[in-house]
Amino acid sequence: MHRVMSQRPDKTVKLTGRHDFEKTLLGLRRDGYQLINLERHEHSFSSVWYRKGISMFGRGRTHVTMVVWENEEDGDSTTVLSWRL
């Protein structure tokens, strides 16, 4: 986890819909990701997902995605951070 968090994410997406957190989690599960961590905070949830894939040259590649849901005054927001290692 420290190796992942020490790098900048390859992709960051901020969503503001009502059910984006649930839709994102279901999509990750459908795409073959496995849940490795789920944490509840005072006003948010965070989950970390991973999957192993194959790169263009046949070497293994790991995909890690963190999904953070936050309850804010102006509505809910979901942030999706993705890394390729």
N, CA, C and O atoms as a CHARMM CRD file, in Angstrom:
* protein
*
  340
    1    1 MET  N      0.81800  -1.19300   0.00000 PROA 1      0.00000
    2    1 MET  CA     0.00000   0.00000   0.00000 PROA 1      0.00000
    3    1 MET  C      0.85900   1.25100   0.00000 PROA 1      0.00000
    4    1 MET  O      0.52600   2.23600  -0.65900 PROA 1      0.00000
    5    2 HSD  N      1.98000   1.21700   0.74900 PROA 2      0.00000
    6    2 HSD  CA     2.85100   2.39300   0.79400 PROA 2      0.00000
    7    2 HSD  C      3.43600   2.68500  -0.58400 PROA 2      0.00000
    8    2 HSD  O      3.60100   3.84600  -0.95900 PROA 2      0.00000
    9    3 ARG  N      3.75000   1.62800  -1.33700 PROA 3      0.00000
   10    3 ARG  CA     4.28900   1.80100  -2.68500 PROA 3      0.00000
   11    3 ARG  C      3.26800   2.48400  -3.60100 PROA 3      0.00000
   12    3 ARG  O      3.62000   3.34000  -4.41200 PROA 3      0.00000
   13    4 VAL  N      2.03500   2.10100  -3.46000 PROA 4      0.00000
   14    4 VAL  CA     0.97400   2.69000  -4.29000 PROA 4      0.00000
   15    4 VAL  C      0.76000   4.15200  -3.92000 PROA 4      0.00000
   16    4 VAL  O      0.72900   5.01700  -4.79500 PROA 4      0.00000
   17    5 MET  N      0.61300   4.42800  -2.63700 PROA 5      0.00000
   18    5 MET  CA     0.31000   5.78400  -2.19800 PROA 5      0.00000
   19    5 MET  C      1.47400   6.75800  -2.37900 PROA 5      0.00000
   20    5 MET  O      1.27100   7.97200  -2.37100 PROA 5      0.00000
   21    6 SER  N      2.66800   6.24700  -2.53900 PROA 6      0.00000
   22    6 SER  CA     3.81500   7.13000  -2.74700 PROA 6      0.00000
   23    6 SER  C      3.87200   7.66000  -4.18200 PROA 6      0.00000
   24    6 SER  O      4.62500   8.59100  -4.46800 PROA 6      0.00000
   25    7 GLN  N      3.08500   7.07500  -5.07900 PROA 7      0.00000
   26    7 GLN  CA     3.05800   7.50900  -6.48000 PROA 7      0.00000
   27    7 GLN  C      1.80900   8.33700  -6.74700 PROA 7      0.00000
   28    7 GLN  O      0.80100   8.22300  -6.05100 PROA 7      0.00000
   29    8 ARG  N      1.90700   9.16900  -7.77300 PROA 8      0.00000
   30    8 ARG  CA     0.72800   9.92500  -8.19900 PROA 8      0.00000
   31    8 ARG  C     -0.19400   8.98300  -8.96000 PROA 8      0.00000
   32    8 ARG  O      0.28300   8.11000  -9.68600 PROA 8      0.00000
   33    9 PRO  N     -1.50200   9.14300  -8.80800 PROA 9      0.00000
   34    9 PRO  CA    -2.43200   8.27500  -9.55200 PROA 9      0.00000
   35    9 PRO  C     -2.32500   8.53100 -11.05100 PROA 9      0.00000
   36    9 PRO  O     -2.09300   9.65800 -11.48900 PROA 9      0.00000
   37   10 ASP  N     -2.49900   7.46100 -11.83200 PROA 10     0.00000
   38   10 ASP  CA    -2.52100   7.59400 -13.28700 PROA 10     0.00000
   39   10 ASP  C     -3.78000   8.30300 -13.75900 PROA 10     0.00000
   40   10 ASP  O     -3.77900   8.98100 -14.78600 PROA 10     0.00000
   41   11 LYS  N     -4.85300   8.13600 -12.99500 PROA 11     0.00000
   42   11 LYS  CA    -6.12900   8.72100 -13.39500 PROA 11     0.00000
   43   11 LYS  C     -6.92000   9.09300 -12.14100 PROA 11     0.00000
   44   11 LYS  O     -6.96800   8.32900 -11.17700 PROA 11     0.00000
   45   12 THR  N     -7.53200  10.26200 -12.16700 PROA 12     0.00000
   46   12 THR  CA    -8.38600  10.71500 -11.06800 PROA 12     0.00000
   47   12 THR  C     -9.68900  11.23300 -11.65800 PROA 12     0.00000
   48   12 THR  O     -9.68600  12.07300 -12.55800 PROA 12     0.00000
   49   13 VAL  N    -10.80800  10.72100 -11.14000 PROA 13     0.00000
   50   13 VAL  CA   -12.12300  11.12700 -11.63000 PROA 13     0.00000
   51   13 VAL  C    -12.97400  11.50200 -10.42600 PROA 13     0.00000
   52   13 VAL  O    -13.02000  10.76300  -9.44200 PROA 13     0.00000
   53   14 LYS  N    -13.65700  12.66000 -10.49700 PROA 14     0.00000
   54   14 LYS  CA   -14.57000  13.08200  -9.42400 PROA 14     0.00000
   55   14 LYS  C    -15.99300  13.04900  -9.97300 PROA 14     0.00000
   56   14 LYS  O    -16.30000  13.68100 -10.98400 PROA 14     0.00000
   57   15 LEU  N    -16.85400  12.29700  -9.28500 PROA 15     0.00000
   58   15 LEU  CA   -18.24300  12.12700  -9.69600 PROA 15     0.00000
   59   15 LEU  C    -19.14800  12.74500  -8.63200 PROA 15     0.00000
   60   15 LEU  O    -18.81000  12.72800  -7.44900 PROA 15     0.00000
   61   16 THR  N    -20.29500  13.29200  -9.04200 PROA 16     0.00000
   62   16 THR  CA   -21.16800  13.95700  -8.08100 PROA 16     0.00000
   63   16 THR  C    -22.60000  13.42900  -8.10300 PROA 16     0.00000
   64   16 THR  O    -23.48600  14.05800  -7.52400 PROA 16     0.00000
   65   17 GLY  N    -22.84800  12.30800  -8.74500 PROA 17     0.00000
   66   17 GLY  CA   -24.20100  11.75300  -8.79500 PROA 17     0.00000
   67   17 GLY  C    -24.59200  11.06100  -7.50300 PROA 17     0.00000
   68   17 GLY  O    -23.75000  10.79100  -6.64700 PROA 17     0.00000
   69   18 ARG  N    -25.87800  10.78000  -7.37400 PROA 18     0.00000
   70   18 ARG  CA   -26.40200  10.17500  -6.15000 PROA 18     0.00000
   71   18 ARG  C    -25.89800   8.76900  -5.89800 PROA 18     0.00000
   72   18 ARG  O    -25.57200   8.42800  -4.76200 PROA 18     0.00000
   73   19 HSD  N    -25.82700   7.95100  -6.92700 PROA 19     0.00000
   74   19 HSD  CA   -25.48500   6.53800  -6.75700 PROA 19     0.00000
   75   19 HSD  C    -24.14700   6.18300  -7.40700 PROA 19     0.00000
   76   19 HSD  O    -23.90900   5.01700  -7.72100 PROA 19     0.00000
   77   20 ASP  N    -23.28200   7.16000  -7.61200 PROA 20     0.00000
   78   20 ASP  CA   -22.01500   6.89800  -8.29400 PROA 20     0.00000
   79   20 ASP  C    -21.10000   5.97500  -7.49400 PROA 20     0.00000
   80   20 ASP  O    -20.36300   5.18800  -8.08700 PROA 20     0.00000
   81   21 PHE  N    -21.12800   6.04900  -6.17600 PROA 21     0.00000
   82   21 PHE  CA   -20.28900   5.16900  -5.36400 PROA 21     0.00000
   83   21 PHE  C    -20.67300   3.71200  -5.59500 PROA 21     0.00000
   84   21 PHE  O    -19.81000   2.87100  -5.84700 PROA 21     0.00000
   85   22 GLU  N    -21.96400   3.41500  -5.50900 PROA 22     0.00000
   86   22 GLU  CA   -22.42800   2.04400  -5.70400 PROA 22     0.00000
   87   22 GLU  C    -22.17500   1.56300  -7.12800 PROA 22     0.00000
   88   22 GLU  O    -21.73900   0.43000  -7.33400 PROA 22     0.00000
   89   23 LYS  N    -22.44400   2.41600  -8.10800 PROA 23     0.00000
   90   23 LYS  CA   -22.22100   2.04200  -9.50700 PROA 23     0.00000
   91   23 LYS  C    -20.74800   1.75700  -9.77600 PROA 23     0.00000
   92   23 LYS  O    -20.41700   0.82300 -10.50600 PROA 23     0.00000
   93   24 THR  N    -19.86800   2.55700  -9.19100 PROA 24     0.00000
   94   24 THR  CA   -18.43200   2.36600  -9.38100 PROA 24     0.00000
   95   24 THR  C    -17.98400   1.05000  -8.77100 PROA 24     0.00000
   96   24 THR  O    -17.21300   0.31700  -9.38900 PROA 24     0.00000
   97   25 LEU  N    -18.45500   0.73400  -7.56400 PROA 25     0.00000
   98   25 LEU  CA   -18.08400  -0.52500  -6.91900 PROA 25     0.00000
   99   25 LEU  C    -18.57800  -1.72700  -7.72100 PROA 25     0.00000
  100   25 LEU  O    -17.84600  -2.70200  -7.89100 PROA 25     0.00000
  101   26 LEU  N    -19.79600  -1.66300  -8.20800 PROA 26     0.00000
  102   26 LEU  CA   -20.33000  -2.76000  -9.01600 PROA 26     0.00000
  103   26 LEU  C    -19.55400  -2.91900 -10.32100 PROA 26     0.00000
  104   26 LEU  O    -19.31800  -4.03900 -10.77300 PROA 26     0.00000
  105   27 GLY  N    -19.15700  -1.79900 -10.92600 PROA 27     0.00000
  106   27 GLY  CA   -18.36500  -1.86200 -12.15400 PROA 27     0.00000
  107   27 GLY  C    -16.98600  -2.46600 -11.92700 PROA 27     0.00000
  108   27 GLY  O    -16.49900  -3.23800 -12.75300 PROA 27     0.00000
  109   28 LEU  N    -16.35400  -2.11400 -10.80700 PROA 28     0.00000
  110   28 LEU  CA   -15.04600  -2.69700 -10.49700 PROA 28     0.00000
  111   28 LEU  C    -15.16200  -4.20400 -10.30200 PROA 28     0.00000
  112   28 LEU  O    -14.32800  -4.96500 -10.79400 PROA 28     0.00000
  113   29 ARG  N    -16.18300  -4.62700  -9.59200 PROA 29     0.00000
  114   29 ARG  CA   -16.39700  -6.06100  -9.36500 PROA 29     0.00000
  115   29 ARG  C    -16.63200  -6.78500 -10.69100 PROA 29     0.00000
  116   29 ARG  O    -16.10200  -7.87300 -10.91600 PROA 29     0.00000
  117   30 ARG  N    -17.42600  -6.17400 -11.55600 PROA 30     0.00000
  118   30 ARG  CA   -17.71600  -6.76500 -12.86600 PROA 30     0.00000
  119   30 ARG  C    -16.45400  -6.86000 -13.72100 PROA 30     0.00000
  120   30 ARG  O    -16.31100  -7.79800 -14.50500 PROA 30     0.00000
  121   31 ASP  N    -15.53200  -5.89500 -13.57700 PROA 31     0.00000
  122   31 ASP  CA   -14.30300  -5.87300 -14.36900 PROA 31     0.00000
  123   31 ASP  C    -13.19900  -6.75800 -13.80000 PROA 31     0.00000
  124   31 ASP  O    -12.08200  -6.75600 -14.31500 PROA 31     0.00000
  125   32 GLY  N    -13.49900  -7.51800 -12.73900 PROA 32     0.00000
  126   32 GLY  CA   -12.53800  -8.47100 -12.21300 PROA 32     0.00000
  127   32 GLY  C    -11.67400  -7.96500 -11.07000 PROA 32     0.00000
  128   32 GLY  O    -10.71700  -8.63600 -10.68200 PROA 32     0.00000
  129   33 TYR  N    -11.98600  -6.80700 -10.52700 PROA 33     0.00000
  130   33 TYR  CA   -11.23800  -6.28900  -9.38200 PROA 33     0.00000
  131   33 TYR  C    -11.67700  -7.02800  -8.12100 PROA 33     0.00000
  132   33 TYR  O    -12.81200  -7.49400  -8.02400 PROA 33     0.00000
  133   34 GLN  N    -10.76000  -7.12800  -7.15600 PROA 34     0.00000
  134   34 GLN  CA   -11.06500  -7.74700  -5.86400 PROA 34     0.00000
  135   34 GLN  C    -10.87800  -6.70600  -4.76500 PROA 34     0.00000
  136   34 GLN  O     -9.92400  -5.92800  -4.78800 PROA 34     0.00000
  137   35 LEU  N    -11.79000  -6.70000  -3.81300 PROA 35     0.00000
  138   35 LEU  CA   -11.74000  -5.75200  -2.70300 PROA 35     0.00000
  139   35 LEU  C    -10.64600  -6.17300  -1.72400 PROA 35     0.00000
  140   35 LEU  O    -10.60900  -7.32200  -1.28500 PROA 35     0.00000
  141   36 ILE  N     -9.74900  -5.23000  -1.38100 PROA 36     0.00000
  142   36 ILE  CA    -8.71600  -5.55200  -0.39900 PROA 36     0.00000
  143   36 ILE  C     -8.84600  -4.71200   0.86500 PROA 36     0.00000
  144   36 ILE  O     -8.23700  -5.04500   1.88200 PROA 36     0.00000
  145   37 ASN  N     -9.62200  -3.63300   0.82900 PROA 37     0.00000
  146   37 ASN  CA    -9.77400  -2.81200   2.02700 PROA 37     0.00000
  147   37 ASN  C    -11.03800  -1.96100   1.90200 PROA 37     0.00000
  148   37 ASN  O    -11.31100  -1.38900   0.84700 PROA 37     0.00000
  149   38 LEU  N    -11.80300  -1.88500   2.98800 PROA 38     0.00000
  150   38 LEU  CA   -12.98400  -1.03200   3.05500 PROA 38     0.00000
  151   38 LEU  C    -12.96900  -0.37200   4.42500 PROA 38     0.00000
  152   38 LEU  O    -12.90800  -1.05700   5.44600 PROA 38     0.00000
  153   39 GLU  N    -13.02500   0.94900   4.45100 PROA 39     0.00000
  154   39 GLU  CA   -12.97000   1.68400   5.71700 PROA 39     0.00000
  155   39 GLU  C    -14.10300   2.69200   5.78900 PROA 39     0.00000
  156   39 GLU  O    -14.44500   3.34500   4.80400 PROA 39     0.00000
  157   40 ARG  N    -14.67200   2.80000   6.97000 PROA 40     0.00000
  158   40 ARG  CA   -15.70000   3.80500   7.23300 PROA 40     0.00000
  159   40 ARG  C    -15.06000   4.90100   8.06500 PROA 40     0.00000
  160   40 ARG  O    -14.41300   4.63100   9.07700 PROA 40     0.00000
  161   41 HSD  N    -15.24600   6.13200   7.63400 PROA 41     0.00000
  162   41 HSD  CA   -14.76200   7.29400   8.36800 PROA 41     0.00000
  163   41 HSD  C    -15.97400   8.07400   8.86200 PROA 41     0.00000
  164   41 HSD  O    -17.11100   7.65500   8.64600 PROA 41     0.00000
  165   42 GLU  N    -15.74400   9.19100   9.51600 PROA 42     0.00000
  166   42 GLU  CA   -16.85900   9.94500  10.09200 PROA 42     0.00000
  167   42 GLU  C    -17.88000  10.37800   9.04200 PROA 42     0.00000
  168   42 GLU  O    -19.08100  10.19600   9.24100 PROA 42     0.00000
  169   43 HSD  N    -17.42300  10.94800   7.93200 PROA 43     0.00000
  170   43 HSD  CA   -18.32700  11.42400   6.88400 PROA 43     0.00000
  171   43 HSD  C    -17.97300  10.86400   5.51700 PROA 43     0.00000
  172   43 HSD  O    -18.28800  11.47600   4.49600 PROA 43     0.00000
  173   44 SER  N    -17.31900   9.70200   5.48400 PROA 44     0.00000
  174   44 SER  CA   -16.91600   9.14300   4.19200 PROA 44     0.00000
  175   44 SER  C    -16.67400   7.63600   4.29900 PROA 44     0.00000
  176   44 SER  O    -16.57700   7.07200   5.38900 PROA 44     0.00000
  177   45 PHE  N    -16.58100   7.01400   3.13300 PROA 45     0.00000
  178   45 PHE  CA   -16.17100   5.62200   2.99500 PROA 45     0.00000
  179   45 PHE  C    -15.02100   5.59500   2.00400 PROA 45     0.00000
  180   45 PHE  O    -14.98600   6.40100   1.07400 PROA 45     0.00000
  181   46 SER  N    -14.08300   4.68000   2.19100 PROA 46     0.00000
  182   46 SER  CA   -13.04400   4.47300   1.18200 PROA 46     0.00000
  183   46 SER  C    -12.87200   2.97900   0.96900 PROA 46     0.00000
  184   46 SER  O    -12.98800   2.19200   1.90900 PROA 46     0.00000
  185   47 SER  N    -12.60000   2.59800  -0.25100 PROA 47     0.00000
  186   47 SER  CA   -12.35600   1.19700  -0.56600 PROA 47     0.00000
  187   47 SER  C    -11.19300   1.11600  -1.54200 PROA 47     0.00000
  188   47 SER  O    -11.01000   1.98500  -2.39500 PROA 47     0.00000
  189   48 VAL  N    -10.41000   0.04900  -1.39500 PROA 48     0.00000
  190   48 VAL  CA    -9.26300  -0.17500  -2.26800 PROA 48     0.00000
  191   48 VAL  C     -9.46700  -1.50900  -2.97200 PROA 48     0.00000
  192   48 VAL  O     -9.78100  -2.51700  -2.33900 PROA 48     0.00000
  193   49 TRP  N     -9.28700  -1.50300  -4.27400 PROA 49     0.00000
  194   49 TRP  CA    -9.51200  -2.67200  -5.12800 PROA 49     0.00000
  195   49 TRP  C     -8.26400  -2.94000  -5.95200 PROA 49     0.00000
  196   49 TRP  O     -7.49100  -2.02600  -6.23900 PROA 49     0.00000
  197   50 TYR  N     -8.06800  -4.20800  -6.33600 PROA 50     0.00000
  198   50 TYR  CA    -6.93400  -4.52200  -7.20000 PROA 50     0.00000
  199   50 TYR  C     -7.28900  -5.66000  -8.15500 PROA 50     0.00000
  200   50 TYR  O     -8.21000  -6.44000  -7.91000 PROA 50     0.00000
  201   51 ARG  N     -6.53800  -5.73100  -9.23700 PROA 51     0.00000
  202   51 ARG  CA    -6.60800  -6.87100 -10.15000 PROA 51     0.00000
  203   51 ARG  C     -5.26100  -7.00600 -10.82800 PROA 51     0.00000
  204   51 ARG  O     -4.53700  -6.02800 -11.01400 PROA 51     0.00000
  205   52 LYS  N     -4.94300  -8.21400 -11.18800 PROA 52     0.00000
  206   52 LYS  CA    -3.70900  -8.47400 -11.92000 PROA 52     0.00000
  207   52 LYS  C     -4.06500  -8.63700 -13.38200 PROA 52     0.00000
  208   52 LYS  O     -5.03400  -9.31000 -13.73300 PROA 52     0.00000
  209   53 GLY  N     -3.26800  -8.01000 -14.22400 PROA 53     0.00000
  210   53 GLY  CA    -3.48600  -8.09900 -15.66200 PROA 53     0.00000
  211   53 GLY  C     -2.18700  -8.44500 -16.36100 PROA 53     0.00000
  212   53 GLY  O     -1.17400  -8.71900 -15.71800 PROA 53     0.00000
  213   54 ILE  N     -2.22700  -8.43000 -17.66900 PROA 54     0.00000
  214   54 ILE  CA    -1.04700  -8.72000 -18.48700 PROA 54     0.00000
  215   54 ILE  C     -0.76200  -7.49600 -19.34300 PROA 54     0.00000
  216   54 ILE  O     -1.65400  -6.96200 -20.00200 PROA 54     0.00000
  217   55 SER  N      0.50000  -7.05800 -19.32500 PROA 55     0.00000
  218   55 SER  CA     0.88100  -5.89600 -20.12900 PROA 55     0.00000
  219   55 SER  C      1.07300  -6.31200 -21.58100 PROA 55     0.00000
  220   55 SER  O      0.91700  -7.48300 -21.92800 PROA 55     0.00000
  221   56 MET  N      1.40800  -5.35200 -22.41500 PROA 56     0.00000
  222   56 MET  CA     1.55800  -5.60100 -23.83300 PROA 56     0.00000
  223   56 MET  C      2.65300  -6.62700 -24.14200 PROA 56     0.00000
  224   56 MET  O      2.54300  -7.36400 -25.12100 PROA 56     0.00000
  225   57 PHE  N      3.68900  -6.68200 -23.33400 PROA 57     0.00000
  226   57 PHE  CA     4.80000  -7.59400 -23.58700 PROA 57     0.00000
  227   57 PHE  C      4.69700  -8.87700 -22.77300 PROA 57     0.00000
  228   57 PHE  O      5.68500  -9.60000 -22.64800 PROA 57     0.00000
  229   58 GLY  N      3.53600  -9.17300 -22.22100 PROA 58     0.00000
  230   58 GLY  CA     3.29800 -10.42500 -21.52800 PROA 58     0.00000
  231   58 GLY  C      3.70600 -10.44100 -20.06600 PROA 58     0.00000
  232   58 GLY  O      3.56900 -11.46800 -19.40200 PROA 58     0.00000
  233   59 ARG  N      4.19700  -9.33900 -19.55800 PROA 59     0.00000
  234   59 ARG  CA     4.55900  -9.28100 -18.13800 PROA 59     0.00000
  235   59 ARG  C      3.32400  -8.94600 -17.30900 PROA 59     0.00000
  236   59 ARG  O      2.37200  -8.33900 -17.79700 PROA 59     0.00000
  237   60 GLY  N      3.36500  -9.35500 -16.05100 PROA 60     0.00000
  238   60 GLY  CA     2.24400  -9.06700 -15.16200 PROA 60     0.00000
  239   60 GLY  C      2.16900  -7.59000 -14.81700 PROA 60     0.00000
  240   60 GLY  O      3.19000  -6.91500 -14.68700 PROA 60     0.00000
  241   61 ARG  N      0.97600  -7.11100 -14.67500 PROA 61     0.00000
  242   61 ARG  CA     0.75500  -5.71600 -14.30900 PROA 61     0.00000
  243   61 ARG  C     -0.37800  -5.66500 -13.30400 PROA 61     0.00000
  244   61 ARG  O     -1.38300  -6.35900 -13.46100 PROA 61     0.00000
  245   62 THR  N     -0.22700  -4.85900 -12.28400 PROA 62     0.00000
  246   62 THR  CA    -1.23300  -4.74400 -11.23400 PROA 62     0.00000
  247   62 THR  C     -1.96500  -3.41300 -11.37900 PROA 62     0.00000
  248   62 THR  O     -1.35000  -2.36300 -11.56700 PROA 62     0.00000
  249   63 HSD  N     -3.27200  -3.48100 -11.29000 PROA 63     0.00000
  250   63 HSD  CA    -4.11600  -2.30000 -11.32600 PROA 63     0.00000
  251   63 HSD  C     -4.70100  -2.11400  -9.93000 PROA 63     0.00000
  252   63 HSD  O     -5.27800  -3.04600  -9.37000 PROA 63     0.00000
  253   64 VAL  N     -4.55600  -0.92100  -9.36800 PROA 64     0.00000
  254   64 VAL  CA    -5.09100  -0.60600  -8.04600 PROA 64     0.00000
  255   64 VAL  C     -6.00700   0.60600  -8.18900 PROA 64     0.00000
  256   64 VAL  O     -5.64800   1.59900  -8.82200 PROA 64     0.00000
  257   65 THR  N     -7.18800   0.51200  -7.59400 PROA 65     0.00000
  258   65 THR  CA    -8.15600   1.61000  -7.64700 PROA 65     0.00000
  259   65 THR  C     -8.67000   1.89100  -6.23900 PROA 65     0.00000
  260   65 THR  O     -9.04200   0.97800  -5.50200 PROA 65     0.00000
  261   66 MET  N     -8.68200   3.17100  -5.88400 PROA 66     0.00000
  262   66 MET  CA    -9.25300   3.60100  -4.60900 PROA 66     0.00000
  263   66 MET  C    -10.49800   4.43100  -4.91400 PROA 66     0.00000
  264   66 MET  O    -10.47100   5.34400  -5.73900 PROA 66     0.00000
  265   67 VAL  N    -11.58600   4.09100  -4.23100 PROA 67     0.00000
  266   67 VAL  CA   -12.84300   4.80800  -4.39700 PROA 67     0.00000
  267   67 VAL  C    -13.18000   5.45300  -3.06100 PROA 67     0.00000
  268   67 VAL  O    -13.25600   4.77000  -2.03900 PROA 67     0.00000
  269   68 VAL  N    -13.38300   6.77100  -3.06500 PROA 68     0.00000
  270   68 VAL  CA   -13.69300   7.51800  -1.84000 PROA 68     0.00000
  271   68 VAL  C    -15.04000   8.20900  -2.02200 PROA 68     0.00000
  272   68 VAL  O    -15.22900   8.99300  -2.95200 PROA 68     0.00000
  273   69 TRP  N    -15.96800   7.90900  -1.12500 PROA 69     0.00000
  274   69 TRP  CA   -17.26700   8.57300  -1.10700 PROA 69     0.00000
  275   69 TRP  C    -17.28700   9.53000   0.06600 PROA 69     0.00000
  276   69 TRP  O    -16.93100   9.16200   1.18600 PROA 69     0.00000
  277   70 GLU  N    -17.71100  10.78000  -0.19600 PROA 70     0.00000
  278   70 GLU  CA   -17.76600  11.79000   0.86000 PROA 70     0.00000
  279   70 GLU  C    -19.15100  12.42300   0.88900 PROA 70     0.00000
  280   70 GLU  O    -19.72800  12.73400  -0.15400 PROA 70     0.00000
  281   71 ASN  N    -19.67400  12.60800   2.09000 PROA 71     0.00000
  282   71 ASN  CA   -20.94900  13.28600   2.28800 PROA 71     0.00000
  283   71 ASN  C    -20.63500  14.74100   2.58500 PROA 71     0.00000
  284   71 ASN  O    -20.13400  15.07300   3.65900 PROA 71     0.00000
  285   72 GLU  N    -20.93500  15.60600   1.62500 PROA 72     0.00000
  286   72 GLU  CA   -20.64000  17.02300   1.76200 PROA 72     0.00000
  287   72 GLU  C    -21.93400  17.81500   1.86900 PROA 72     0.00000
  288   72 GLU  O    -23.01300  17.28900   1.59700 PROA 72     0.00000
  289   73 GLU  N    -21.82900  19.07300   2.26400 PROA 73     0.00000
  290   73 GLU  CA   -23.01600  19.91700   2.42200 PROA 73     0.00000
  291   73 GLU  C    -23.78900  20.10000   1.12100 PROA 73     0.00000
  292   73 GLU  O    -25.01900  20.13200   1.12800 PROA 73     0.00000
  293   74 ASP  N    -23.07800  20.22100   0.01600 PROA 74     0.00000
  294   74 ASP  CA   -23.74500  20.45600  -1.27200 PROA 74     0.00000
  295   74 ASP  C    -24.06100  19.15800  -2.01700 PROA 74     0.00000
  296   74 ASP  O    -24.39900  19.20400  -3.20000 PROA 74     0.00000
  297   75 GLY  N    -23.96000  18.00900  -1.36000 PROA 75     0.00000
  298   75 GLY  CA   -24.28100  16.72900  -1.97500 PROA 75     0.00000
  299   75 GLY  C    -23.14000  15.73600  -1.83700 PROA 75     0.00000
  300   75 GLY  O    -22.05200  16.06700  -1.36700 PROA 75     0.00000
  301   76 ASP  N    -23.41600  14.52100  -2.25500 PROA 76     0.00000
  302   76 ASP  CA   -22.41500  13.46900  -2.17300 PROA 76     0.00000
  303   76 ASP  C    -21.42800  13.58000  -3.33000 PROA 76     0.00000
  304   76 ASP  O    -21.77500  14.03800  -4.41800 PROA 76     0.00000
  305   77 SER  N    -20.18700  13.15000  -3.07500 PROA 77     0.00000
  306   77 SER  CA   -19.20500  13.10500  -4.15500 PROA 77     0.00000
  307   77 SER  C    -18.41200  11.80500  -4.05200 PROA 77     0.00000
  308   77 SER  O    -18.17300  11.29000  -2.96000 PROA 77     0.00000
  309   78 THR  N    -18.01500  11.29800  -5.19000 PROA 78     0.00000
  310   78 THR  CA   -17.20900  10.08900  -5.27000 PROA 78     0.00000
  311   78 THR  C    -15.95700  10.40300  -6.05200 PROA 78     0.00000
  312   78 THR  O    -16.03400  10.95000  -7.15200 PROA 78     0.00000
  313   79 THR  N    -14.79800  10.06300  -5.50000 PROA 79     0.00000
  314   79 THR  CA   -13.53400  10.26400  -6.18100 PROA 79     0.00000
  315   79 THR  C    -12.92200   8.89600  -6.46000 PROA 79     0.00000
  316   79 THR  O    -12.82300   8.05700  -5.56500 PROA 79     0.00000
  317   80 VAL  N    -12.51100   8.67800  -7.70800 PROA 80     0.00000
  318   80 VAL  CA   -11.89700   7.41500  -8.11900 PROA 80     0.00000
  319   80 VAL  C    -10.45900   7.68800  -8.51800 PROA 80     0.00000
  320   80 VAL  O    -10.20300   8.46900  -9.43400 PROA 80     0.00000
  321   81 LEU  N     -9.51700   7.04700  -7.83100 PROA 81     0.00000
  322   81 LEU  CA    -8.08000   7.19100  -8.10700 PROA 81     0.00000
  323   81 LEU  C     -7.56300   5.84800  -8.60400 PROA 81     0.00000
  324   81 LEU  O     -7.83200   4.81800  -7.98700 PROA 81     0.00000
  325   82 SER  N     -6.81800   5.84400  -9.72000 PROA 82     0.00000
  326   82 SER  CA    -6.34200   4.59600 -10.31500 PROA 82     0.00000
  327   82 SER  C     -4.83700   4.63900 -10.53600 PROA 82     0.00000
  328   82 SER  O     -4.28400   5.65200 -10.96400 PROA 82     0.00000
  329   83 TRP  N     -4.18600   3.51400 -10.23200 PROA 83     0.00000
  330   83 TRP  CA    -2.75600   3.34300 -10.45100 PROA 83     0.00000
  331   83 TRP  C     -2.52400   2.07300 -11.25300 PROA 83     0.00000
  332   83 TRP  O     -3.26100   1.09700 -11.11300 PROA 83     0.00000
  333   84 ARG  N     -1.49200   2.09100 -12.09800 PROA 84     0.00000
  334   84 ARG  CA    -1.00600   0.89400 -12.78300 PROA 84     0.00000
  335   84 ARG  C      0.42300   0.67500 -12.35400 PROA 84     0.00000
  336   84 ARG  O      1.26800   1.55100 -12.53900 PROA 84     0.00000
  337   85 LEU  N      0.70800  -0.47500 -11.78600 PROA 85     0.00000
  338   85 LEU  CA     2.05300  -0.76500 -11.28100 PROA 85     0.00000
  339   85 LEU  C      2.71000  -1.85900 -12.09600 PROA 85     0.00000
  340   85 LEU  O      3.84800  -2.23700 -11.81700 PROA 85     0.00000
